[in-house]
């Protein structure tokens, strides 16, 4: 899932460490989310959006092409 966390961090002059401390995760978690290697839980996505006072949709970009679900 693509996201704009790095952009929002830059707009607020925050490091990955600053954001991580503010929402209660590790810097590595923020790094993994920014690089698209980890999709945050809904709870974590809400915490990030609330920290920046924006909606989840303003930060996280859903890509239906790369997000597939296997139904058996």
PQR file of N, CA, C, O and H, with PARSE charges and radii, in Angstrom:
ATOM      1  N   UNK A   1       0.837  -1.177   0.000 -0.4000 1.5000
ATOM      2  CA  UNK A   1       0.000   0.000   0.000 -0.0000 2.0000
ATOM      3  C   UNK A   1       0.883   1.241   0.000  0.5500 1.7000
ATOM      4  O   UNK A   1       1.769   1.389   0.842 -0.5500 1.4000
ATOM      5  N   UNK A   2       0.634   2.113  -0.937 -0.4000 1.5000
ATOM      6  CA  UNK A   2       1.412   3.348  -1.011 -0.0000 2.0000
ATOM      7  C   UNK A   2       0.928   4.321   0.063  0.5500 1.7000
ATOM      8  O   UNK A   2      -0.216   4.262   0.513 -0.5500 1.4000
ATOM      9  H   UNK A   2      -0.085   1.994  -1.621  0.4000 1.0000
ATOM     10  N   UNK A   3       1.829   5.213   0.456 -0.4000 1.5000
ATOM     11  CA  UNK A   3       1.453   6.184   1.482 -0.0000 2.0000
ATOM     12  C   UNK A   3       2.270   7.457   1.335  0.5500 1.7000
ATOM     13  O   UNK A   3       3.255   7.513   0.598 -0.5500 1.4000
ATOM     14  H   UNK A   3       2.759   5.260   0.090  0.4000 1.0000
ATOM     15  N   UNK A   4       1.830   8.473   2.060 -0.4000 1.5000
ATOM     16  CA  UNK A   4       2.482   9.777   2.038 -0.0000 2.0000
ATOM     17  C   UNK A   4       3.051  10.135   3.409  0.5500 1.7000
ATOM     18  O   UNK A   4       3.170  11.315   3.740 -0.5500 1.4000
ATOM     19  H   UNK A   4       1.030   8.427   2.658  0.4000 1.0000
ATOM     20  N   UNK A   5       3.396   9.144   4.197 -0.4000 1.5000
ATOM     21  CA  UNK A   5       3.898   9.423   5.544 -0.0000 2.0000
ATOM     22  C   UNK A   5       5.152  10.288   5.494  0.5500 1.7000
ATOM     23  O   UNK A   5       5.284  11.234   6.272 -0.5500 1.4000
ATOM     24  H   UNK A   5       3.299   8.186   3.929  0.4000 1.0000
ATOM     25  N   UNK A   6       6.057   9.977   4.602 -0.4000 1.5000
ATOM     26  CA  UNK A   6       7.294  10.753   4.505 -0.0000 2.0000
ATOM     27  C   UNK A   6       7.000  12.220   4.187  0.5500 1.7000
ATOM     28  O   UNK A   6       7.647  13.117   4.727 -0.5500 1.4000
ATOM     29  H   UNK A   6       5.950   9.209   3.971  0.4000 1.0000
ATOM     30  N   UNK A   7       6.028  12.459   3.318 -0.4000 1.5000
ATOM     31  CA  UNK A   7       5.640  13.820   2.956 -0.0000 2.0000
ATOM     32  C   UNK A   7       5.082  14.547   4.183  0.5500 1.7000
ATOM     33  O   UNK A   7       5.458  15.685   4.463 -0.5500 1.4000
ATOM     34  H   UNK A   7       5.502  11.730   2.879  0.4000 1.0000
ATOM     35  N   UNK A   8       4.183  13.880   4.907 -0.4000 1.5000
ATOM     36  CA  UNK A   8       3.595  14.503   6.094 -0.0000 2.0000
ATOM     37  C   UNK A   8       4.640  14.726   7.179  0.5500 1.7000
ATOM     38  O   UNK A   8       4.590  15.730   7.890 -0.5500 1.4000
ATOM     39  H   UNK A   8       3.878  12.955   4.679  0.4000 1.0000
ATOM     40  N   UNK A   9       5.585  13.803   7.313 -0.4000 1.5000
ATOM     41  CA  UNK A   9       6.665  14.010   8.293 -0.0000 2.0000
ATOM     42  C   UNK A   9       7.475  15.244   7.935  0.5500 1.7000
ATOM     43  O   UNK A   9       7.814  16.046   8.804 -0.5500 1.4000
ATOM     44  H   UNK A   9       5.626  12.988   6.735  0.4000 1.0000
ATOM     45  N   UNK A  10       7.785  15.393   6.649 -0.4000 1.5000
ATOM     46  CA  UNK A  10       8.565  16.553   6.195 -0.0000 2.0000
ATOM     47  C   UNK A  10       7.796  17.854   6.422  0.5500 1.7000
ATOM     48  O   UNK A  10       8.379  18.860   6.825 -0.5500 1.4000
ATOM     49  H   UNK A  10       7.510  14.741   5.943  0.4000 1.0000
ATOM     50  N   UNK A  11       6.510  17.835   6.169 -0.4000 1.5000
ATOM     51  CA  UNK A  11       5.686  19.026   6.368 -0.0000 2.0000
ATOM     52  C   UNK A  11       5.652  19.449   7.839  0.5500 1.7000
ATOM     53  O   UNK A  11       5.512  20.631   8.155 -0.5500 1.4000
ATOM     54  H   UNK A  11       6.035  17.018   5.842  0.4000 1.0000
ATOM     55  N   UNK A  12       5.782  18.463   8.731 -0.4000 1.5000
ATOM     56  CA  UNK A  12       5.737  18.748  10.166 -0.0000 2.0000
ATOM     57  C   UNK A  12       7.130  18.707  10.808  0.5500 1.7000
ATOM     58  O   UNK A  12       7.259  18.768  12.030 -0.5500 1.4000
ATOM     59  H   UNK A  12       5.895  17.503   8.475  0.4000 1.0000
ATOM     60  N   UNK A  13       8.162  18.605   9.974 -0.4000 1.5000
ATOM     61  CA  UNK A  13       9.542  18.575  10.448 -0.0000 2.0000
ATOM     62  C   UNK A  13       9.764  17.495  11.506  0.5500 1.7000
ATOM     63  O   UNK A  13      10.333  17.760  12.565 -0.5500 1.4000
ATOM     64  H   UNK A  13       8.056  18.555   8.981  0.4000 1.0000
ATOM     65  N   UNK A  14       9.308  16.267  11.206 -0.4000 1.5000
ATOM     66  CA  UNK A  14       9.451  15.130  12.116 -0.0000 2.0000
ATOM     67  C   UNK A  14      10.383  14.082  11.526  0.5500 1.7000
ATOM     68  O   UNK A  14      10.379  13.847  10.317 -0.5500 1.4000
ATOM     69  H   UNK A  14       8.846  16.052  10.345  0.4000 1.0000
ATOM     70  N   UNK A  15      11.167  13.465  12.367 -0.4000 1.5000
ATOM     71  CA  UNK A  15      11.959  12.313  11.949 -0.0000 2.0000
ATOM     72  C   UNK A  15      11.099  11.064  12.094  0.5500 1.7000
ATOM     73  O   UNK A  15      10.019  11.108  12.683 -0.5500 1.4000
ATOM     74  H   UNK A  15      11.170  13.655  13.349  0.4000 1.0000
ATOM     75  N   UNK A  16      11.584   9.958  11.555 -0.4000 1.5000
ATOM     76  CA  UNK A  16      10.880   8.690  11.758 -0.0000 2.0000
ATOM     77  C   UNK A  16      10.799   8.380  13.245  0.5500 1.7000
ATOM     78  O   UNK A  16       9.778   7.886  13.724 -0.5500 1.4000
ATOM     79  H   UNK A  16      12.461   9.923  11.076  0.4000 1.0000
ATOM     80  N   UNK A  17      11.859   8.664  13.967 -0.4000 1.5000
ATOM     81  CA  UNK A  17      11.898   8.420  15.411 -0.0000 2.0000
ATOM     82  C   UNK A  17      10.861   9.264  16.141  0.5500 1.7000
ATOM     83  O   UNK A  17      10.177   8.769  17.036 -0.5500 1.4000
ATOM     84  H   UNK A  17      12.689   9.064  13.578  0.4000 1.0000
ATOM     85  N   UNK A  18      10.741  10.535  15.764 -0.4000 1.5000
ATOM     86  CA  UNK A  18       9.750  11.425  16.388 -0.0000 2.0000
ATOM     87  C   UNK A  18       8.335  10.875  16.215  0.5500 1.7000
ATOM     88  O   UNK A  18       7.568  10.800  17.175 -0.5500 1.4000
ATOM     89  H   UNK A  18      11.297  10.938  15.036  0.4000 1.0000
ATOM     90  N   UNK A  19       8.000  10.494  14.986 -0.4000 1.5000
ATOM     91  CA  UNK A  19       6.668   9.959  14.714 -0.0000 2.0000
ATOM     92  C   UNK A  19       6.448   8.653  15.451  0.5500 1.7000
ATOM     93  O   UNK A  19       5.382   8.426  16.023 -0.5500 1.4000
ATOM     94  H   UNK A  19       8.624  10.555  14.207  0.4000 1.0000
ATOM     95  N   UNK A  20       7.454   7.800  15.437 -0.4000 1.5000
ATOM     96  CA  UNK A  20       7.338   6.508  16.112 -0.0000 2.0000
ATOM     97  C   UNK A  20       7.032   6.690  17.602  0.5500 1.7000
ATOM     98  O   UNK A  20       6.143   6.029  18.139 -0.5500 1.4000
ATOM     99  H   UNK A  20       8.320   7.985  14.972  0.4000 1.0000
ATOM    100  N   UNK A  21       7.755   7.570  18.258 -0.4000 1.5000
ATOM    101  CA  UNK A  21       7.527   7.823  19.684 -0.0000 2.0000
ATOM    102  C   UNK A  21       6.138   8.384  19.926  0.5500 1.7000
ATOM    103  O   UNK A  21       5.478   8.019  20.899 -0.5500 1.4000
ATOM    104  H   UNK A  21       8.478   8.107  17.822  0.4000 1.0000
ATOM    105  N   UNK A  22       5.696   9.263  19.049 -0.4000 1.5000
ATOM    106  CA  UNK A  22       4.397   9.915  19.212 -0.0000 2.0000
ATOM    107  C   UNK A  22       3.231   8.935  19.121  0.5500 1.7000
ATOM    108  O   UNK A  22       2.207   9.122  19.777 -0.5500 1.4000
ATOM    109  H   UNK A  22       6.233   9.559  18.259  0.4000 1.0000
ATOM    110  N   UNK A  23       3.387   7.883  18.303 -0.4000 1.5000
ATOM    111  CA  UNK A  23       2.273   6.938  18.135 -0.0000 2.0000
ATOM    112  C   UNK A  23       2.528   5.581  18.785  0.5500 1.7000
ATOM    113  O   UNK A  23       1.689   4.683  18.707 -0.5500 1.4000
ATOM    114  H   UNK A  23       4.219   7.731  17.770  0.4000 1.0000
ATOM    115  N   UNK A  24       3.683   5.434  19.425 -0.4000 1.5000
ATOM    116  CA  UNK A  24       3.937   4.216  20.207 -0.0000 2.0000
ATOM    117  C   UNK A  24       4.419   3.006  19.435  0.5500 1.7000
ATOM    118  O   UNK A  24       4.068   1.873  19.764 -0.5500 1.4000
ATOM    119  H   UNK A  24       4.364   6.164  19.489  0.4000 1.0000
ATOM    120  N   UNK A  25       5.230   3.243  18.398 -0.4000 1.5000
ATOM    121  CA  UNK A  25       5.831   2.131  17.648 -0.0000 2.0000
ATOM    122  C   UNK A  25       7.326   2.389  17.519  0.5500 1.7000
ATOM    123  O   UNK A  25       7.832   3.394  18.017 -0.5500 1.4000
ATOM    124  H   UNK A  25       5.515   4.164  18.131  0.4000 1.0000
ATOM    125  N   UNK A  26       8.024   1.491  16.858 -0.4000 1.5000
ATOM    126  CA  UNK A  26       9.463   1.676  16.662 -0.0000 2.0000
ATOM    127  C   UNK A  26       9.733   2.432  15.364  0.5500 1.7000
ATOM    128  O   UNK A  26       8.884   2.502  14.475 -0.5500 1.4000
ATOM    129  H   UNK A  26       7.613   0.674  16.453  0.4000 1.0000
ATOM    130  N   UNK A  27      10.931   2.992  15.278 -0.4000 1.5000
ATOM    131  CA  UNK A  27      11.343   3.672  14.052 -0.0000 2.0000
ATOM    132  C   UNK A  27      11.332   2.706  12.882  0.5500 1.7000
ATOM    133  O   UNK A  27      10.993   3.083  11.761 -0.5500 1.4000
ATOM    134  H   UNK A  27      11.621   2.936  16.000  0.4000 1.0000
ATOM    135  N   UNK A  28      11.702   1.460  13.143 -0.4000 1.5000
ATOM    136  CA  UNK A  28      11.731   0.453  12.084 -0.0000 2.0000
ATOM    137  C   UNK A  28      10.332   0.206  11.510  0.5500 1.7000
ATOM    138  O   UNK A  28      10.183  -0.066  10.319 -0.5500 1.4000
ATOM    139  H   UNK A  28      11.978   1.154  14.054  0.4000 1.0000
ATOM    140  N   UNK A  29       9.315   0.303  12.363 -0.4000 1.5000
ATOM    141  CA  UNK A  29       7.941   0.141  11.883 -0.0000 2.0000
ATOM    142  C   UNK A  29       7.581   1.262  10.925  0.5500 1.7000
ATOM    143  O   UNK A  29       6.992   1.015   9.873 -0.5500 1.4000
ATOM    144  H   UNK A  29       9.436   0.524  13.330  0.4000 1.0000
ATOM    145  N   UNK A  30       7.930   2.495  11.281 -0.4000 1.5000
ATOM    146  CA  UNK A  30       7.655   3.637  10.406 -0.0000 2.0000
ATOM    147  C   UNK A  30       8.399   3.465   9.085  0.5500 1.7000
ATOM    148  O   UNK A  30       7.830   3.693   8.018 -0.5500 1.4000
ATOM    149  H   UNK A  30       8.408   2.695  12.136  0.4000 1.0000
ATOM    150  N   UNK A  31       9.655   3.068   9.151 -0.4000 1.5000
ATOM    151  CA  UNK A  31      10.453   2.844   7.943 -0.0000 2.0000
ATOM    152  C   UNK A  31       9.795   1.793   7.045  0.5500 1.7000
ATOM    153  O   UNK A  31       9.670   1.995   5.837 -0.5500 1.4000
ATOM    154  H   UNK A  31      10.117   2.883  10.018  0.4000 1.0000
ATOM    155  N   UNK A  32       9.377   0.674   7.637 -0.4000 1.5000
ATOM    156  CA  UNK A  32       8.762  -0.405   6.857 -0.0000 2.0000
ATOM    157  C   UNK A  32       7.456   0.047   6.209  0.5500 1.7000
ATOM    158  O   UNK A  32       7.174  -0.314   5.067 -0.5500 1.4000
ATOM    159  H   UNK A  32       9.478   0.510   8.618  0.4000 1.0000
ATOM    160  N   UNK A  33       6.659   0.834   6.929 -0.4000 1.5000
ATOM    161  CA  UNK A  33       5.405   1.345   6.361 -0.0000 2.0000
ATOM    162  C   UNK A  33       5.709   2.289   5.205  0.5500 1.7000
ATOM    163  O   UNK A  33       5.100   2.189   4.139 -0.5500 1.4000
ATOM    164  H   UNK A  33       6.888   1.127   7.857  0.4000 1.0000
ATOM    165  N   UNK A  34       6.647   3.204   5.414 -0.4000 1.5000
ATOM    166  CA  UNK A  34       6.992   4.166   4.360 -0.0000 2.0000
ATOM    167  C   UNK A  34       7.485   3.472   3.099  0.5500 1.7000
ATOM    168  O   UNK A  34       7.182   3.918   1.992 -0.5500 1.4000
ATOM    169  H   UNK A  34       7.142   3.286   6.279  0.4000 1.0000
ATOM    170  N   UNK A  35       8.230   2.403   3.244 -0.4000 1.5000
ATOM    171  CA  UNK A  35       8.774   1.688   2.088 -0.0000 2.0000
ATOM    172  C   UNK A  35       7.766   0.709   1.478  0.5500 1.7000
ATOM    173  O   UNK A  35       8.051   0.080   0.459 -0.5500 1.4000
ATOM    174  H   UNK A  35       8.477   2.040   4.143  0.4000 1.0000
ATOM    175  N   UNK A  36       6.594   0.580   2.096 -0.4000 1.5000
ATOM    176  CA  UNK A  36       5.574  -0.327   1.577 -0.0000 2.0000
ATOM    177  C   UNK A  36       5.827  -1.783   1.889  0.5500 1.7000
ATOM    178  O   UNK A  36       5.228  -2.663   1.271 -0.5500 1.4000
ATOM    179  H   UNK A  36       6.362   1.090   2.923  0.4000 1.0000
ATOM    180  N   UNK A  37       6.711  -2.054   2.846 -0.4000 1.5000
ATOM    181  CA  UNK A  37       7.031  -3.437   3.204 -0.0000 2.0000
ATOM    182  C   UNK A  37       6.122  -3.954   4.310  0.5500 1.7000
ATOM    183  O   UNK A  37       6.104  -5.149   4.605 -0.5500 1.4000
ATOM    184  H   UNK A  37       7.198  -1.339   3.348  0.4000 1.0000
ATOM    185  N   UNK A  38       5.372  -3.051   4.916 -0.4000 1.5000
ATOM    186  CA  UNK A  38       4.471  -3.418   6.010 -0.0000 2.0000
ATOM    187  C   UNK A  38       3.196  -2.604   5.875  0.5500 1.7000
ATOM    188  O   UNK A  38       3.244  -1.379   5.765 -0.5500 1.4000
ATOM    189  H   UNK A  38       5.387  -2.080   4.677  0.4000 1.0000
ATOM    190  N   UNK A  39       2.063  -3.277   5.883 -0.4000 1.5000
ATOM    191  CA  UNK A  39       0.775  -2.597   5.835 -0.0000 2.0000
ATOM    192  C   UNK A  39       0.286  -2.479   7.276  0.5500 1.7000
ATOM    193  O   UNK A  39       0.084  -3.490   7.948 -0.5500 1.4000
ATOM    194  H   UNK A  39       2.024  -4.273   5.973  0.4000 1.0000
ATOM    195  N   UNK A  40       0.096  -1.257   7.747 -0.4000 1.5000
ATOM    196  CA  UNK A  40      -0.304  -1.079   9.138 -0.0000 2.0000
ATOM    197  C   UNK A  40      -1.730  -1.558   9.396  0.5500 1.7000
ATOM    198  O   UNK A  40      -2.568  -1.590   8.495 -0.5500 1.4000
ATOM    199  H   UNK A  40       0.259  -0.436   7.201  0.4000 1.0000
ATOM    200  N   UNK A  41      -1.977  -1.923  10.634 -0.4000 1.5000
ATOM    201  CA  UNK A  41      -3.337  -2.277  11.031 -0.0000 2.0000
ATOM    202  C   UNK A  41      -4.202  -1.028  10.936  0.5500 1.7000
ATOM    203  O   UNK A  41      -3.689   0.087  10.845 -0.5500 1.4000
ATOM    204  H   UNK A  41      -1.296  -1.897  11.366  0.4000 1.0000
ATOM    205  N   UNK A  42      -5.497  -1.218  10.957 -0.4000 1.5000
ATOM    206  CA  UNK A  42      -6.408  -0.076  10.921 -0.0000 2.0000
ATOM    207  C   UNK A  42      -6.168   0.824  12.130  0.5500 1.7000
ATOM    208  O   UNK A  42      -6.186   2.049  12.006 -0.5500 1.4000
ATOM    209  H   UNK A  42      -5.915  -2.124  11.030  0.4000 1.0000
ATOM    210  N   UNK A  43      -5.946   0.225  13.290 -0.4000 1.5000
ATOM    211  CA  UNK A  43      -5.678   0.982  14.509 -0.0000 2.0000
ATOM    212  C   UNK A  43      -4.449   1.877  14.338  0.5500 1.7000
ATOM    213  O   UNK A  43      -4.478   3.051  14.705 -0.5500 1.4000
ATOM    214  H   UNK A  43      -5.932  -0.770  13.391  0.4000 1.0000
ATOM    215  N   UNK A  44      -3.386   1.327  13.788 -0.4000 1.5000
ATOM    216  CA  UNK A  44      -2.157   2.092  13.590 -0.0000 2.0000
ATOM    217  C   UNK A  44      -2.348   3.173  12.523  0.5500 1.7000
ATOM    218  O   UNK A  44      -1.844   4.286  12.672 -0.5500 1.4000
ATOM    219  H   UNK A  44      -3.363   0.373  13.490  0.4000 1.0000
ATOM    220  N   UNK A  45      -3.063   2.855  11.465 -0.4000 1.5000
ATOM    221  CA  UNK A  45      -3.337   3.845  10.421 -0.0000 2.0000
ATOM    222  C   UNK A  45      -4.128   5.023  10.994  0.5500 1.7000
ATOM    223  O   UNK A  45      -3.878   6.177  10.647 -0.5500 1.4000
ATOM    224  H   UNK A  45      -3.472   1.950  11.344  0.4000 1.0000
ATOM    225  N   UNK A  46      -5.072   4.724  11.864 -0.4000 1.5000
ATOM    226  CA  UNK A  46      -5.855   5.788  12.509 -0.0000 2.0000
ATOM    227  C   UNK A  46      -4.959   6.650  13.386  0.5500 1.7000
ATOM    228  O   UNK A  46      -5.078   7.875  13.375 -0.5500 1.4000
ATOM    229  H   UNK A  46      -5.276   3.787  12.147  0.4000 1.0000
ATOM    230  N   UNK A  47      -4.060   6.024  14.148 -0.4000 1.5000
ATOM    231  CA  UNK A  47      -3.141   6.788  15.003 -0.0000 2.0000
ATOM    232  C   UNK A  47      -2.276   7.735  14.172  0.5500 1.7000
ATOM    233  O   UNK A  47      -2.064   8.887  14.551 -0.5500 1.4000
ATOM    234  H   UNK A  47      -3.963   5.028  14.157  0.4000 1.0000
ATOM    235  N   UNK A  48      -1.783   7.243  13.045 -0.4000 1.5000
ATOM    236  CA  UNK A  48      -0.946   8.072  12.178 -0.0000 2.0000
ATOM    237  C   UNK A  48      -1.758   9.240  11.619  0.5500 1.7000
ATOM    238  O   UNK A  48      -1.302  10.383  11.641 -0.5500 1.4000
ATOM    239  H   UNK A  48      -1.956   6.308  12.737  0.4000 1.0000
ATOM    240  N   UNK A  49      -2.954   8.955  11.122 -0.4000 1.5000
ATOM    241  CA  UNK A  49      -3.804  10.008  10.561 -0.0000 2.0000
ATOM    242  C   UNK A  49      -4.174  11.039  11.623  0.5500 1.7000
ATOM    243  O   UNK A  49      -4.141  12.242  11.360 -0.5500 1.4000
ATOM    244  H   UNK A  49      -3.325   8.026  11.103  0.4000 1.0000
ATOM    245  N   UNK A  50      -4.521  10.580  12.799 -0.4000 1.5000
ATOM    246  CA  UNK A  50      -4.884  11.511  13.871 -0.0000 2.0000
ATOM    247  C   UNK A  50      -3.698  12.372  14.284  0.5500 1.7000
ATOM    248  O   UNK A  50      -3.861  13.548  14.610 -0.5500 1.4000
ATOM    249  H   UNK A  50      -4.547   9.604  13.012  0.4000 1.0000
ATOM    250  N   UNK A  51      -2.514  11.791  14.270 -0.4000 1.5000
ATOM    251  CA  UNK A  51      -1.325  12.561  14.639 -0.0000 2.0000
ATOM    252  C   UNK A  51      -1.150  13.763  13.705  0.5500 1.7000
ATOM    253  O   UNK A  51      -0.767  14.848  14.142 -0.5500 1.4000
ATOM    254  H   UNK A  51      -2.381  10.836  14.005  0.4000 1.0000
ATOM    255  N   UNK A  52      -1.430  13.559  12.435 -0.4000 1.5000
ATOM    256  CA  UNK A  52      -1.293  14.636  11.457 -0.0000 2.0000
ATOM    257  C   UNK A  52      -2.599  15.411  11.249  0.5500 1.7000
ATOM    258  O   UNK A  52      -2.648  16.355  10.461 -0.5500 1.4000
ATOM    259  H   UNK A  52      -1.742  12.678  12.080  0.4000 1.0000
ATOM    260  N   UNK A  53      -3.653  15.004  11.964 -0.4000 1.5000
ATOM    261  CA  UNK A  53      -4.954  15.664  11.885 -0.0000 2.0000
ATOM    262  C   UNK A  53      -5.524  15.650  10.468  0.5500 1.7000
ATOM    263  O   UNK A  53      -6.030  16.656   9.971 -0.5500 1.4000
ATOM    264  H   UNK A  53      -3.613  14.237  12.604  0.4000 1.0000
ATOM    265  N   UNK A  54      -5.428  14.473   9.828 -0.4000 1.5000
ATOM    266  CA  UNK A  54      -5.968  14.271   8.479 -0.0000 2.0000
ATOM    267  C   UNK A  54      -6.720  12.949   8.443  0.5500 1.7000
ATOM    268  O   UNK A  54      -6.703  12.197   9.418 -0.5500 1.4000
ATOM    269  H   UNK A  54      -5.017  13.655  10.231  0.4000 1.0000
ATOM    270  N   UNK A  55      -7.375  12.663   7.334 -0.4000 1.5000
ATOM    271  CA  UNK A  55      -8.064  11.384   7.190 -0.0000 2.0000
ATOM    272  C   UNK A  55      -7.066  10.303   6.765  0.5500 1.7000
ATOM    273  O   UNK A  55      -5.981  10.606   6.268 -0.5500 1.4000
ATOM    274  H   UNK A  55      -7.389  13.273   6.542  0.4000 1.0000
ATOM    275  N   UNK A  56      -7.437   9.077   6.964 -0.4000 1.5000
ATOM    276  CA  UNK A  56      -6.593   7.949   6.543 -0.0000 2.0000
ATOM    277  C   UNK A  56      -6.351   8.011   5.033  0.5500 1.7000
ATOM    278  O   UNK A  56      -5.251   7.736   4.555 -0.5500 1.4000
ATOM    279  H   UNK A  56      -8.318   8.831   7.368  0.4000 1.0000
ATOM    280  N   UNK A  57      -7.397   8.377   4.297 -0.4000 1.5000
ATOM    281  CA  UNK A  57      -7.301   8.422   2.835 -0.0000 2.0000
ATOM    282  C   UNK A  57      -6.305   9.464   2.338  0.5500 1.7000
ATOM    283  O   UNK A  57      -5.786   9.341   1.229 -0.5500 1.4000
ATOM    284  H   UNK A  57      -8.291   8.600   4.685  0.4000 1.0000
ATOM    285  N   UNK A  58      -6.034  10.486   3.143 -0.4000 1.5000
ATOM    286  CA  UNK A  58      -5.065  11.497   2.745 -0.0000 2.0000
ATOM    287  C   UNK A  58      -3.633  10.986   2.865  0.5500 1.7000
ATOM    288  O   UNK A  58      -2.727  11.515   2.222 -0.5500 1.4000
ATOM    289  H   UNK A  58      -6.456  10.585   4.045  0.4000 1.0000
ATOM    290  N   UNK A  59      -3.428   9.966   3.681 -0.4000 1.5000
ATOM    291  CA  UNK A  59      -2.080   9.416   3.891 -0.0000 2.0000
ATOM    292  C   UNK A  59      -1.872   8.114   3.126  0.5500 1.7000
ATOM    293  O   UNK A  59      -0.833   7.916   2.496 -0.5500 1.4000
ATOM    294  H   UNK A  59      -4.164   9.536   4.203  0.4000 1.0000
ATOM    295  N   UNK A  60      -2.857   7.235   3.182 -0.4000 1.5000
ATOM    296  CA  UNK A  60      -2.718   5.914   2.575 -0.0000 2.0000
ATOM    297  C   UNK A  60      -3.485   5.833   1.268  0.5500 1.7000
ATOM    298  O   UNK A  60      -4.656   6.205   1.199 -0.5500 1.4000
ATOM    299  H   UNK A  60      -3.701   7.396   3.694  0.4000 1.0000
ATOM    300  N   UNK A  61      -2.812   5.342   0.227 -0.4000 1.5000
ATOM    301  CA  UNK A  61      -3.388   5.248  -1.104 -0.0000 2.0000
ATOM    302  C   UNK A  61      -3.628   3.784  -1.444  0.5500 1.7000
ATOM    303  O   UNK A  61      -2.678   3.019  -1.604 -0.5500 1.4000
ATOM    304  H   UNK A  61      -1.861   5.040   0.283  0.4000 1.0000
ATOM    305  N   UNK A  62      -4.877   3.397  -1.554 -0.4000 1.5000
ATOM    306  CA  UNK A  62      -5.228   2.016  -1.856 -0.0000 2.0000
ATOM    307  C   UNK A  62      -5.042   1.740  -3.338  0.5500 1.7000
ATOM    308  O   UNK A  62      -5.535   2.478  -4.191 -0.5500 1.4000
ATOM    309  H   UNK A  62      -5.650   4.019  -1.424  0.4000 1.0000
ATOM    310  N   UNK A  63      -4.326   0.672  -3.627 -0.4000 1.5000
ATOM    311  CA  UNK A  63      -4.082   0.283  -5.012 -0.0000 2.0000
ATOM    312  C   UNK A  63      -4.708  -1.092  -5.232  0.5500 1.7000
ATOM    313  O   UNK A  63      -4.126  -2.107  -4.850 -0.5500 1.4000
ATOM    314  H   UNK A  63      -3.926   0.073  -2.934  0.4000 1.0000
ATOM    315  N   UNK A  64      -5.880  -1.129  -5.841 -0.4000 1.5000
ATOM    316  CA  UNK A  64      -6.615  -2.382  -6.035 -0.0000 2.0000
ATOM    317  C   UNK A  64      -5.864  -3.362  -6.920  0.5500 1.7000
ATOM    318  O   UNK A  64      -6.080  -4.569  -6.804 -0.5500 1.4000
ATOM    319  H   UNK A  64      -6.353  -0.304  -6.152  0.4000 1.0000
ATOM    320  N   UNK A  65      -5.002  -2.895  -7.786 -0.4000 1.5000
ATOM    321  CA  UNK A  65      -4.260  -3.766  -8.687 -0.0000 2.0000
ATOM    322  C   UNK A  65      -3.260  -4.635  -7.903  0.5500 1.7000
ATOM    323  O   UNK A  65      -3.106  -5.820  -8.199 -0.5500 1.4000
ATOM    324  H   UNK A  65      -4.826  -1.915  -7.880  0.4000 1.0000
ATOM    325  N   UNK A  66      -2.585  -4.049  -6.910 -0.4000 1.5000
ATOM    326  CA  UNK A  66      -1.577  -4.803  -6.161 -0.0000 2.0000
ATOM    327  C   UNK A  66      -2.131  -5.449  -4.913  0.5500 1.7000
ATOM    328  O   UNK A  66      -1.447  -6.263  -4.292 -0.5500 1.4000
ATOM    329  H   UNK A  66      -2.710  -3.086  -6.670  0.4000 1.0000
ATOM    330  N   UNK A  67      -3.348  -5.113  -4.526 -0.4000 1.5000
ATOM    331  CA  UNK A  67      -3.962  -5.682  -3.325 -0.0000 2.0000
ATOM    332  C   UNK A  67      -4.970  -6.720  -3.744  0.5500 1.7000
ATOM    333  O   UNK A  67      -6.088  -6.395  -4.143 -0.5500 1.4000
ATOM    334  H   UNK A  67      -3.903  -4.452  -5.031  0.4000 1.0000
ATOM    335  N   UNK A  68      -4.568  -7.981  -3.651 -0.4000 1.5000
ATOM    336  CA  UNK A  68      -5.461  -9.061  -4.057 -0.0000 2.0000
ATOM    337  C   UNK A  68      -5.771  -9.943  -2.863  0.5500 1.7000
ATOM    338  O   UNK A  68      -4.978 -10.062  -1.928 -0.5500 1.4000
ATOM    339  H   UNK A  68      -3.660  -8.246  -3.327  0.4000 1.0000
ATOM    340  N   UNK A  69      -6.923 -10.546  -2.916 -0.4000 1.5000
ATOM    341  CA  UNK A  69      -7.361 -11.452  -1.860 -0.0000 2.0000
ATOM    342  C   UNK A  69      -7.743 -12.768  -2.521  0.5500 1.7000
ATOM    343  O   UNK A  69      -8.515 -12.791  -3.480 -0.5500 1.4000
ATOM    344  H   UNK A  69      -7.566 -10.449  -3.675  0.4000 1.0000
ATOM    345  N   UNK A  70      -7.203 -13.851  -2.008 -0.4000 1.5000
ATOM    346  CA  UNK A  70      -7.527 -15.166  -2.545 -0.0000 2.0000
ATOM    347  C   UNK A  70      -8.822 -15.668  -1.880  0.5500 1.7000
ATOM    348  O   UNK A  70      -8.930 -15.687  -0.654 -0.5500 1.4000
ATOM    349  H   UNK A  70      -6.576 -13.832  -1.229  0.4000 1.0000
ATOM    350  N   UNK A  71      -9.776 -16.065  -2.685 -0.4000 1.5000
ATOM    351  CA  UNK A  71     -11.052 -16.592  -2.167 -0.0000 2.0000
ATOM    352  C   UNK A  71     -11.176 -18.029  -2.655  0.5500 1.7000
ATOM    353  O   UNK A  71     -11.195 -18.301  -3.855 -0.5500 1.4000
ATOM    354  H   UNK A  71      -9.689 -16.050  -3.681  0.4000 1.0000
ATOM    355  N   UNK A  72     -11.258 -18.926  -1.704 -0.4000 1.5000
ATOM    356  CA  UNK A  72     -11.369 -20.352  -2.046 -0.0000 2.0000
ATOM    357  C   UNK A  72     -12.751 -20.869  -1.759  0.5500 1.7000
ATOM    358  O   UNK A  72     -13.028 -22.047  -1.985 -0.5500 1.4000
ATOM    359  H   UNK A  72     -11.242 -18.705  -0.729  0.4000 1.0000
TER
END
